[in-house]
Amino acid sequence: MRGRIIKRKGSNNYTIVLQLGLDPATGKRKQQWITAGSSKREAEKQMAKLIHELDNGNYVKPDKTRMKDYLERWLSDYAKPNLSPRSYDRYIGIINKYLIPELGSIHLTQLRPEHLQKHYTSGLNSGLSARTVRYHHALIHIALQTAVKWGLINRNVADAVDPPRFERSVMQTWNEDEVNRFLEAAKESHYYPLFYTALFTGMRRGELLALRWQDVDFIYSQIYISRSLHQLRNGSYIFTQPKSEKSRRTIALSSSLFFVLSEHRQVKETEALLMGQYLNDTDLVFNKLGKPLRPNTVTYAWERIAARNGVKVIRLHDARHTHASLMLKQGIHPKIVQERLGHASIQMTLDTYSHVAPGIQQAAAESFDKLLRRDNQNEISSKLVANS
């Protein structure tokens, strides 16, 4: 007999006694006692499943490792050596703030899909966005998949849980008038050169804050993007390499941006001389007393200037979307926009800015019409007037 079910004395709960064979060291029969709840039928199903796992070599002996201990081990043994410092820092925050308080006391081998489903529902009810909860799901999935590889569990229960769906928020951008109004209002701010660069290049916030003077080519009027700056939870800063080769790119400067950055460099050179120093090519273009700017402080300044001057408040990241949308509306080829933004493919650019497509389509149709039917313009105009 491979296993049996017994009912505990003085309790309605059942226990599965699984026969694991003989211990080669002692020659004694090995058994595994597993709590199976209060339903005999469910206990029978669970025992059949365990016996099937034994027969197929997939059985993992339950141990007393709790999710808290496993997640902490996973962070130190897997996440730290394999993930970027930024991802590792983010995972620490999620695990300590959300996962350990809700799932930490559960044994790793006893984790069930319903535990994860409850965690996702609890997160949504507490005000977390569906996108954030999906990020929790992704973290849990990769952590449990590592446990499968390590032989601690035989399946990833996250595969049996569907994270909540989320709808992408409607993209917020500025039109030409709003861009000009914002920049006029920002002129008195020392962030003005940064905000101008954001709107006229479509660079990401981290890319802007990591920019060095050696990355600005005043001879060929170009900016070279090769890294990004991030601030960790402990307040320290790190510079990371681009996620993809497409993110490592060159962006041509407009005449006005060339002028803004040239003036900004002169200001920084004067500041350095007043402090008895010289401006180095390795110095950050946008800094405070030579130190990196705090990303959240920059974002707050952006939103404050917009709000105080009656300009629609959008995220600093939406400066990137504004840059792309206005270029596409001007008829700039999507391939050029893709290269400026550092998108992995032109399809990504087209999908992201599909809302601009109707205007581009109409402009293209009109241009084609003018090109091939110029001889008939007078006749077409007469008919339109007659029908109006």
N, C-alpha and C positions, 0 to 999 in steps of 0.2 A: 504494500500500500504506500503510494507516494505522499499522501497527506490525509489529514483528518480534521474534522471540525468539532470543537467541544464548546459547551456553554459554561461560562464562568459561574461558580457558585455564588449565590447572593447577588447576581447581576443579570441583566438582560443581554449583555454583550457576548459575542462569539469570538473565539480565537482559532486561527488556523495553525495547525502543527504540521510543518512541512519537513519531509524526510530528505536530507541533503546527501545521503550516502555515508560511507565509512571514512573516518579520519585516518589518513595513511600513517600518521605518526603514532596514534594510540590504538587503532583498530576498532575504536568505538563508533557507534552510529551517531551522526550529527543531525540535529534538529534545529529548526528555526520557528519560533513562536511569533505569530503576527496578529495584532489586534485587527478585527474585521467588522466592528460595529454591531448593531443590534438586529440586523436582518440576516436570517440564515440563508435565504436565497442569494443575497448579495455576497455573503461569505463563500458560498459554493462557486459563484461566478469568479470571485477573486482567486480562489484556490485553483480552479481550472486554468486560469490565466497564468498563475505562478508555475504550475506544473508544465504548461506549454513552454514557458521561458526556460525552465530547467532543461527540458528535452532539446531545446534549440541552442543552448549555451548562452542565452541572453539574460539569465537570472543574475541580479545584483543583490547581494545580501544587505538587508537594511542595516544602517548604523544610526548612531545618535547625533550625527552632524546636523546642526541646525542651519537654516538659511543665513543667519547672521554670520556664523563662523565661516560658512562656505564663501559668501560674498566678499568678506574681508580677505580670505585667502585668494580668491579669484582676482581681486584688485591688485594684490601684491605680486602674485605669481604669473598672472596673465596680462592684465590690463596695463600695468606700469611698463613692462618691457616691450609690449607690442603696439600700444596706442600712442598717439601724439600727446604731448603734455596737456594740450587744451582739452582733448577728449577725455583723458584720464581725470583731469580736474573736474570736468562736468559730471563724469560717472560717479566720482566720490560724493559730490553734492547730492545727486539723486538717490544714491544708495543709502547715505546716512540720514537724509531728510525724509525719504518716502518709503523705500523698500524695507529697510531693517525695522522701523517702527511697526509696519503692518504685516510683514512676512517673516521677520527675523526669528520668531519662536518656533516656526514650523520646521520639522525635520525635512532635510533635503529630499529624502526618498519618499516622504509622505506628502510632498507638494502636489496638489491636484489642480486641474483646470479651473474648478470653481473658486479656488483661492485667488487665482490671477484675475478672474472675472470680477470678483468682489473688489479687488484692489482697483481695477480700472473704473468701476462704477463709483467707488468711494472718491476717487480722484476727480471725476467729473462733477460729482455732487459738491465737492469742496471748492469748486471754482477753477480747476485746471482745465485748460483747453483740450479738445480732442487731439490736437497735434502733439501736445506735450505728453498726453497719456500714450499715444502711439510711440513716442520716443522711449517711454518707460518700457513698453512692450519689446521694442528692439533691443534694449539693454538686457532685459531678463532673458530674451531668447538667446542672445549670444553667450550669456553667462551659463545658461543651462546646457547649451550645445557643447560648451567646454567641459561641463561635468559629464556629459555622455562620452566624450573622447577620453576623459580620464578614467572611465569605468565606474564612476560613482553612482550613476543612474543609467537605466537602459533606454529611456526615451525622453524626449524634450516635450514636456507637457504644454509649453507655450505654443506648440504646433496646433493644439486642439482649442485654442482660444482666438477669437477674432477681435482685434483692437477696434476701438470706435472709429467710424469714418469721420472725416472732416472735409469741409468745403474750403477751398482756397479763398482767402479774403479778396475782395475786389481791389485791384491795384489803384493806388492813389498817386496821381501825378499832377504837376503844375503845367499850365499853359504858358505861352510866351510872356504875357502880361504879369502873371504871378511870379515867374522867375525874376523879371526885372524889378518888380516891387520888393521882393525879398532881398535881392542883392543891394538895392538902394538902401534898405533899412539896415543891412548888415555891415555897411561901410565903416561904421564907427567901432565895430567889434574887431578884436585882434584875431578872431576866427575867420574874418572875411576872405583872406587868400585860400584858406582850406575849403570853405563852402563854395567859393568860385570854382576851384579845381574840381570839386565833387560834381558840380552841375555841368561843367564843360568837358569832363572826361568819362563820367560814368564809373569811376573807380569805387571799389568797396571801401568802407570805413577803415578796416584794418590795413588795407593797401595804402591809403592816404597817410595814416599815422606811422607807417613803416618807411615812408619815402625819405631817401637821403639826397643830399645835393648832388652826389655822384650819379644819381639816377635821373637827374634832369639835364638834358643835353640842350644847351642854349645855342649851339652851333647848328644842329640839324632840327631844332625846335621839336624835340620829342621827350617823352617820359618812358623810362624802362621799369616795368613792374616785375619784381623778382622775389618779393616776400610780403608778409603780413604781420601786423602786431596784434597781440591779444593780452588782456590782463587776466590773471588767474584770481581765484577766490582769496588767496592770501595777500593780494595787492601787488605781487610781482608781475613783471612784463616778460613776454617771450616773443621771439620772432620765428615764424614758421614759413616753410617753403610752400609754394602754391600747390593746391590739391591736384591739379592736372597741368600738363605741359601747355595747354591752351591759355591757362591763367597767367603763365609767364609770357608777357607780351610787350609790345611797343605801341604807345599811343601818341599820335601827332597832336601838337598844340595849336590851337587857334591863335591868331594875332593878339587878341585881347588877353587871353590866358598867358601868353608869352610875356606880355607887358606886366600883368599882375604878379607873376612869379619873379620877374626881374626886379620890380620894386620891392617885393618881399625879401629878396636876397640882400638888397642894399640895406634894408632895415635891420636884418639879422647881422650883417657885417658891422654896422654901427654899434649895435648892442654888444657884440663880442669885443670890439675895440674899447668900449667904455669899461668893460670888465677886465681889460688888459689881456685879451685873448684874440685869437684869429679864428675865423670861420673855416672849418675843415670840410672836405668833401664827404666825410663819413657822418657829419652832423645831420640830425633829422631836420627836414624842411619845416615841419610843423612841430614845435616843441614849446615847453615853458621852462625857461632858465636852463636849457640844455637837456631837460628830462622829457620823456614821452608824455603826451597828453593822455589824460584818462578818457577812454572811449565813451563812458556814460556821461561824463561832463560835457563832452563835445556834442553829444546827441541832445542833452538838455538845453544847451545854448541854442542849438538849431531850432528846437521847438519853441523856446521862449521868444526868440526874435520874431518868428512867424506869428505867434499868438498876439504879441504886443502891437504888431503893426497891421492887424486885420488881414493877414494872408492865411489861406487855408493851411491848417497844420497837417503836415505829412511827415513820415519818418525820414531820418537822414538817408536810410537805404533807398528811399523812394527818389532821391536825387538821381540815382543810377537809372531807375525806370523812366524818370522825366527826360534824362539825356537821350535814352534810346528811343522813346516815343516821339520826341521832337525831331530827331534825326530821320526816323522812318517817315514821319509826316512831310518832311522836306524832300522826300524822294530818294534819300540815300539808300544804296543797295544794302539789303539785310546782311550780306556777307561782311561788309565793312563794319556794320553795327556789331555783329558777332565777334569780330576781331578786337574791337575796342573794349567790349565788355568782358572778353575772355571766356565766352561760352564754349562748351566742349564741341558743339555742333551748330550748324545753321538752323537745324530743325528745332533745337531748344530755343533759339532766338525767336523763330516764327511762332512757336507754341506760346511762349511767354507774352509776346506782344500781338497776339491774334486780334485784340480789340482795335488795333490800329489798321488792320488789314482792309476793312471796308473803304476807308479813305484812300489808301494806296491803290486799291483796285479801281476806284472811280477815277483817280488821277491818271492811272495807266490807260484806262479806256478812252478818256478824253484826248490824251496825247496821241494814242494810236489813230484815233479818228481824225485829228488834225493832220497827221502825217500822210495818210493815204487818201483823204477826201477833201483836200484843200480847194480843188477846182469846183467843188459843189457847195462850198460854204455859203455863197450868196443865195443859192436856191434853197438850202436848208433853213437859213435864217428867215427867208420870206415865208416859208411854210409855217414855221413856228409862230411868226407874227400873225399870220392869217388864222391859225387855230386858237390863238389866245383870246 
